[in-house]
């Protein structure tokens, strides 16, 4: 059974009970008001008639003065057991009515309904007892009222209540089912949307609802919010899978070249070392020279693979959400050390550094080793892509941030390439095959910057050079002595 049918059945059942109780209350109210006054009149008439009985003081015989006051709406009958006489009111004589009377020992004081010639009467019956006869019943008094109209009224009322309640119940069930179906229709949309998502891949679908913000409205809002979050998670998962596939593809491509070089040199060494000196027109010195060149190539490619594996390990740690320990880092000694060590890197450009004393007393919260690694990545890239000219390092301040600026006069980049330079394994087309590298350095640097709550700004122009500004939040402290 569906929810709307169960709701309708419950509502209809409750309504049926309420209608039954209301109908019973109305019927009882009308019944007691209709018969209550009538029964009181019958009792009063009986008491008045009873007072007309007396005993003759001379011979002790029972005397009856009459049947009491005339009342055209009430019918009075008295049967005396001793004389077996029957006295009736005038209206009974005129209509030829006669009520059955009980035996002397079976008189029961109270009301009873009788039908005489198809006419319904309500009779109040009571025994007449006198002290002269030891309080034994000497007669039976019957006072009746014609109740055909009252019974018809009550019968009509009963039929009206029954038919009306039944019709109301049917109408309530019909309209209740309609309203329940209309109220529950949004849930059907929720089911359809869920089925659509289950059978398809479109997570962008939403449930349209223009009703009031009731429970169903809040349910649909919650479901739409859940679908939105699912779509976001699914999109992020797809992007993650795509990045992972691209990462594996690029890593495989980068590893294939050094492995091919290593295998080629190993095969060459194996063939050369199998030759005897002088065999194949190669002297021992030539074999030694060729072997040294092959070993050097193998060593260079091994170093390249080691750097690649180390960089991939750093990025893998970043992907797993691993962080590093942080503490206040003094900028002046760190930048002075970086400027000194950078001067020993392989380069063709001139190395120019700014005044680092302005960093005295300036601190950042971070990890010194990772900050140095990040800065050396930018400096090393500047040297690689600046075959002539100069590379400079200096600092600037803006509000509560320090900007570490690395500027070169190298080959630069096209502005369309800037959004992709921090992607893994990305290298500008102009630099592929010309400069050494695997395209992971800037990705690692960007991760380190993000972990320190900083940002990076890039200004470049093709053929004129590139400027990187790494912004880090400052932690102010007293100047160093």
C-alpha positions in Angstrom: 0.0 0.0 0.0 1.4 3.4 -1.0 2.0 6.2 1.5 -0.7 8.4 0.0 -3.3 5.6 0.3 -2.3 4.9 3.9 -2.5 8.5 4.8 -5.9 8.8 3.1 -7.1 5.6 4.9 -5.9 7.0 8.3 -7.6 10.4 7.7 -10.8 8.7 6.5 -10.8 6.4 9.5 -10.4 9.2 11.9 -13.1 11.2 10.1 -15.4 8.2 10.3 -15.0 7.9 14.0 -15.5 11.6 14.5 -18.7 11.6 12.3 -20.0 8.6 14.2 -19.5 10.3 17.5 -21.0 13.6 16.2 -24.0 11.8 14.8 -24.5 9.8 18.0 -24.3 13.1 20.0 -26.8 14.8 17.7 -29.2 11.9 17.7 -29.0 11.5 21.5 -29.5 15.3 22.0 -32.6 15.3 19.8 -33.9 12.1 21.3 -33.6 13.2 24.9 -35.0 16.6 24.2 -37.9 15.1 22.3 -38.8 12.4 24.8 -37.6 14.1 28.0 -40.5 16.7 28.2 -43.0 14.1 27.0 -42.0 11.6 29.8 -42.2 14.4 32.4 -45.7 15.3 31.2 -46.8 11.6 31.4 -45.5 11.3 35.0 -47.2 14.6 36.1 -50.5 13.4 34.5 -50.2 10.0 36.2 -49.6 11.6 39.7 -52.6 13.9 39.2 -54.9 11.1 38.1 -53.8 8.9 41.1 -55.1 11.5 43.5 -58.7 10.9 42.2 -58.8 7.5 43.9 -60.5 7.3 47.3 -62.2 4.8 49.7 -65.9 5.2 50.8 -65.9 5.9 54.6 -69.1 4.0 55.2 -68.7 0.7 53.4 -65.0 0.8 52.6 -65.5 0.4 48.8 -63.1 1.9 46.2 -64.3 5.0 44.6 -62.9 6.7 41.4 -63.7 10.3 40.8 -62.7 10.3 37.1 -59.6 10.1 34.9 -58.1 13.5 35.7 -58.0 16.7 33.7 -58.7 16.5 30.0 -55.7 16.7 27.7 -56.2 16.1 24.0 -52.5 15.1 23.6 -52.5 12.5 26.4 -54.5 9.3 26.6 -55.5 8.0 30.1 -56.7 4.5 30.9 -57.4 3.0 34.4 -58.3 -0.6 35.0 -59.6 -1.6 38.4 -59.0 -5.2 39.3 -61.6 -5.6 42.0 -64.6 -4.4 40.0 -63.0 -5.2 36.6 -64.0 -1.8 35.4 -62.1 0.2 32.7 -62.1 4.0 32.8 -60.8 6.0 29.8 -60.3 9.6 28.9 -62.7 11.2 26.4 -60.2 11.2 23.5 -59.7 7.5 23.9 -63.4 6.8 23.8 -63.8 9.0 20.8 -61.0 7.3 18.9 -62.0 3.8 20.1 -58.5 3.2 21.6 -57.7 0.6 24.2 -54.4 -0.4 25.7 -53.6 -3.9 27.0 -53.2 -4.0 30.7 -50.9 -6.4 32.7 -52.0 -8.9 35.3 -52.2 -7.7 38.8 -49.0 -9.4 39.9 -47.0 -8.2 36.8 -47.4 -4.5 37.0 -44.0 -2.8 36.3 -43.8 0.9 36.9 -42.2 2.7 34.0 -42.4 3.4 30.3 -43.0 1.1 27.4 -43.8 1.5 23.7 -46.9 -0.1 22.2 -48.5 -0.1 18.7 -52.2 0.1 18.4 -53.8 -0.2 14.9 -50.5 0.9 13.4 -50.2 3.9 15.7 -47.2 4.2 18.1 -47.7 5.2 21.7 -45.4 5.8 24.6 -47.1 4.6 27.8 -46.3 5.4 31.4 -47.7 2.6 33.6 -47.9 2.5 37.3 -49.9 0.6 40.0 -52.5 2.3 42.2 -52.0 1.3 45.9 -54.2 2.5 48.8 -53.6 2.1 52.5 -57.2 0.7 53.0 -56.1 -2.2 51.0 -52.8 -2.8 52.7 -50.9 -1.0 50.0 -51.7 -3.8 47.5 -52.4 -2.8 43.8 -56.0 -2.2 43.3 -55.7 -0.8 39.8 -53.3 0.0 37.0 -52.9 3.5 35.6 -51.8 4.0 32.0 -51.1 7.4 30.6 -49.9 7.5 26.9 -48.9 9.9 24.3 -49.1 9.6 20.5 -45.4 9.5 19.3 -45.7 8.7 15.6 -44.4 12.2 14.7 -41.6 12.0 17.1 -40.5 8.6 15.9 -40.7 9.7 12.2 -38.6 12.7 13.1 -36.0 10.6 14.8 -36.0 8.1 12.0 -35.5 10.9 9.4 -32.7 12.3 11.6 -31.1 8.9 11.8 -31.2 8.5 8.0 -29.9 12.0 7.4 -27.0 11.4 9.8 -26.2 8.0 8.3 -26.4 9.1 4.7 -24.7 12.4 5.3 -21.9 10.8 7.2 -21.4 8.2 4.5 -21.5 10.8 1.7 -19.1 13.0 3.7 -16.8 10.1 4.2 -16.8 9.2 0.5 -16.1 12.8 -0.5 -13.4 13.2 2.1 -11.8 9.9 1.0 -11.9 11.1 -2.7 -10.6 14.6 -2.1 -8.1 13.3 0.5 -6.7 10.9 -2.0 -6.5 13.6 -4.6 -4.8 16.0 -2.2 -2.4 13.3 -0.9 -1.5 12.4 -4.5 -0.9 16.1 -5.2 1.1 16.6 -2.0 3.2 13.5 -2.6 3.9 14.2 -6.3 7.2 16.0 -5.5 8.4 12.8 -3.9 7.7 11.1 -7.1 10.0 13.6 -8.8 12.6 12.8 -6.2 12.3 9.1 -7.1 12.5 9.8 -10.8 15.6 12.0 -10.4 17.2 9.3 -8.2 16.4 6.7 -10.8 17.8 8.9 -13.6 21.0 9.4 -11.7 21.2 5.7 -11.0 20.7 4.7 -14.6 22.8 7.5 -16.1 25.8 9.7 -15.5 24.1 13.1 -15.5 24.6 14.5 -12.0 23.6 18.0 -13.1 19.9 17.3 -13.0 17.9 19.0 -10.2 14.4 18.6 -8.9 12.1 21.5 -9.8 9.8 22.6 -7.0 7.7 25.7 -6.8 5.6 24.8 -3.7 5.8 26.2 -0.2 8.8 25.7 2.0 7.2 22.8 3.9 8.7 19.4 4.8 8.6 18.3 1.2 10.1 21.5 0.1 12.9 21.1 2.6 13.4 17.5 1.5 13.7 18.5 -2.1 16.1 21.3 -1.2 18.2 18.8 0.8 18.2 16.3 -2.1 19.2 19.1 -4.6 22.0 20.1 -2.3 23.1 16.5 -2.0 23.0 16.1 -5.8 25.1 19.3 -6.0 27.7 17.9 -3.6 27.7 14.6 -5.4 28.2 16.4 -8.7 31.1 18.3 -7.2 32.7 15.2 -5.7 32.2 13.3 -9.0 33.8 16.2 -11.0 36.7 16.3 -8.6 37.1 12.6 -8.8 37.0 12.7 -12.6 39.5 15.5 -12.6 41.7 13.6 -10.1 41.5 10.4 -12.3 42.3 12.5 -15.4 45.2 14.1 -13.6 46.4 10.8 -12.4 46.2 9.3 -15.9 48.0 12.3 -17.3 50.6 12.1 -14.5 51.3 8.4 -15.1 51.5 9.0 -18.9 53.9 11.9 -18.5 55.9 10.0 -15.9 56.2 7.0 -18.2 57.3 9.3 -21.0 59.9 11.0 -18.9 61.2 7.7 -17.6 61.3 6.0 -21.0 64.0 8.3 -22.3 66.6 7.8 -19.6 65.9 4.1 -19.4 66.3 3.8 -23.2 69.6 5.7 -23.0 70.8 3.5 -20.1 69.9 0.3 -21.9 71.5 1.5 -25.1 74.7 2.3 -23.4 74.7 -1.0 -21.5 74.2 -2.9 -24.8 77.1 -0.9 -26.3 79.3 -1.6 -23.3 78.5 -5.3 -23.5 79.5 -5.5 -27.2 82.6 -3.4 -26.7 83.8 -5.3 -23.7 83.4 -8.6 -25.6 85.9 -7.4 -28.2 89.6 -8.1 -27.8 92.0 -5.2 -28.0 92.7 -4.5 -31.7 89.7 -6.4 -32.8 87.3 -4.5 -35.0 89.9 -1.8 -35.5 89.5 -0.4 -31.9 92.4 0.1 -29.7 92.3 -0.4 -25.9 92.4 3.3 -25.4 89.4 3.8 -27.7 87.5 1.1 -25.9 88.3 2.7 -22.5 87.2 6.2 -23.9 84.0 4.8 -25.3 83.3 3.0 -22.0 83.9 6.1 -20.0 81.5 8.1 -22.2 78.8 5.4 -21.8 79.3 5.2 -18.0 79.0 9.0 -17.9 75.8 8.9 -19.9 74.4 6.2 -17.6 75.3 8.2 -14.5 73.7 11.4 -15.9 70.5 9.5 -16.7 70.5 7.8 -13.3 70.7 11.2 -11.6 67.9 12.5 -13.8 65.8 9.5 -12.8 66.6 10.0 -9.2 65.5 13.7 -9.4 62.4 12.6 -11.2 61.6 9.9 -8.5 62.3 12.4 -5.7 60.0 15.0 -7.3 57.3 12.5 -7.9 57.6 11.4 -4.2 57.2 15.0 -3.1 54.1 15.4 -5.2 52.7 12.1 -4.0 53.1 13.3 -0.4 51.3 16.5 -1.3 48.4 14.6 -2.9 48.0 12.5 0.3 47.6 15.7 2.3 50.8 15.3 4.2 52.2 18.5 5.6 55.4 19.5 7.3 56.4 21.0 10.6 56.3 24.8 10.8 57.9 27.4 13.0 58.9 31.0 12.8 61.7 31.5 10.2 63.9 34.6 10.2 64.0 35.9 6.6 67.3 37.8 6.6 69.6 34.9 7.4 67.7 32.5 5.2 67.7 34.8 2.2 71.4 35.7 2.7 72.2 32.0 2.6 70.1 31.4 -0.5 71.8 34.3 -2.3 75.2 33.0 -1.4 74.5 29.4 -2.4 72.7 30.4 -5.7 75.9 32.0 -6.9 77.5 28.5 -7.2 74.7 27.1 -9.4 75.6 26.4 -13.0 74.7 29.5 -15.0 75.6 31.8 -17.8 73.7 34.8 -16.7 74.9 37.4 -14.1 73.6 36.8 -10.6 72.4 40.0 -8.9 71.0 40.2 -5.3 69.3 43.1 -3.5 69.8 44.4 0.0 68.8 41.7 2.4 69.2 43.8 5.5 65.7 45.2 5.1 64.5 41.7 6.2 66.0 42.1 9.6 63.3 41.3 12.2 61.0 39.9 9.6 59.7 36.4 10.1 57.4 34.0 8.3 55.7 30.9 9.7 56.9 27.9 7.8 59.5 25.3 7.2 63.0 26.6 6.3 64.0 23.6 4.3 60.9 23.6 2.1 61.1 27.4 1.6 64.7 27.0 0.4 63.8 24.2 -1.9 61.0 26.4 -3.4 63.2 29.4 -3.9 66.0 27.3 -5.5 63.5 25.9 -7.9 62.6 29.4 -9.2 66.3 30.5 -9.2 67.4 27.3 -11.0 64.6 27.8 -13.6 65.7 31.4 -14.1 69.3 30.3 -14.8 68.2 27.6 -17.2 66.0 29.9 -19.3 68.5 32.8 -19.3 71.3 32.0 -21.6 72.6 35.6 -21.3 71.7 38.7 -19.3 71.1 38.6 -15.6 69.0 37.0 -12.9 68.2 39.1 -9.8 66.8 38.4 -6.3 65.3 41.0 -4.1 62.3 41.6 -1.8 59.4 44.0 -1.6 56.7 44.6 1.1 52.9 45.1 0.8 50.7 45.5 3.8 51.5 42.4 6.0 53.2 40.4 3.3 56.7 40.0 2.0 57.3 39.5 -1.7 60.4 37.5 -2.8 61.0 38.7 -6.4 63.1 36.6 -8.9 63.6 38.4 -12.2 65.4 37.1 -15.3 66.0 38.5 -18.8 65.7 35.1 -20.5 63.5 33.7 -23.2 60.2 34.5 -21.3 56.9 32.9 -22.1 53.7 33.6 -24.0 50.9 34.9 -21.8 48.7 31.9 -22.9 51.2 29.5 -21.3 51.1 31.1 -17.9 48.0 29.3 -16.5 49.7 25.9 -17.2 53.3 26.4 -16.0 52.4 25.0 -12.5 50.9 21.8 -14.0 52.8 18.7 -13.6 55.2 17.8 -16.5 54.2 20.9 -18.4 57.0 22.6 -20.3 56.8 25.3 -22.9 57.1 24.1 -26.4 60.1 26.4 -27.0 62.0 24.8 -24.1 61.3 21.1 -24.8 64.5 19.4 -25.9 66.5 22.6 -25.4 66.7 23.1 -21.6 67.2 20.3 -19.1 64.2 19.5 -16.9 61.1 17.3 -16.4 58.4 19.8 -15.7 57.8 19.0 -12.0 59.8 21.8 -10.2 57.2 24.5 -10.5 54.4 22.1 -9.4 56.4 21.3 -6.2 57.1 25.0 -5.7 53.4 25.9 -6.0 52.5 23.2 -3.4 55.0 24.6 -1.0 53.7 28.1 -1.5 50.1 26.9 -0.9 51.1 25.1 2.3 52.6 28.3 3.6 49.4 30.3 2.9 51.1 32.3 0.2 50.6 33.1 -3.5 52.7 33.5 -6.6 52.5 36.3 -9.2 53.9 35.9 -12.7 54.8 38.6 -15.1 56.4 37.5 -18.4 56.8 38.5 -22.0 58.2 36.3 -24.7 61.8 37.2 -25.5 62.1 39.7 -22.7 62.2 37.6 -19.6 60.0 36.5 -16.6 59.4 37.8 -13.1 58.1 35.6 -10.3 56.9 37.3 -7.0 56.3 34.8 -4.1 54.1 36.4 -1.5 54.2 35.1 2.0 52.4 36.4 5.2 54.7 38.1 7.6 55.1 37.3 11.3 56.5 40.5 12.9 59.1 40.2 15.6 61.8 42.3 17.2 64.9 43.0 15.0 67.9 40.6 15.3 70.9 41.9 17.2 
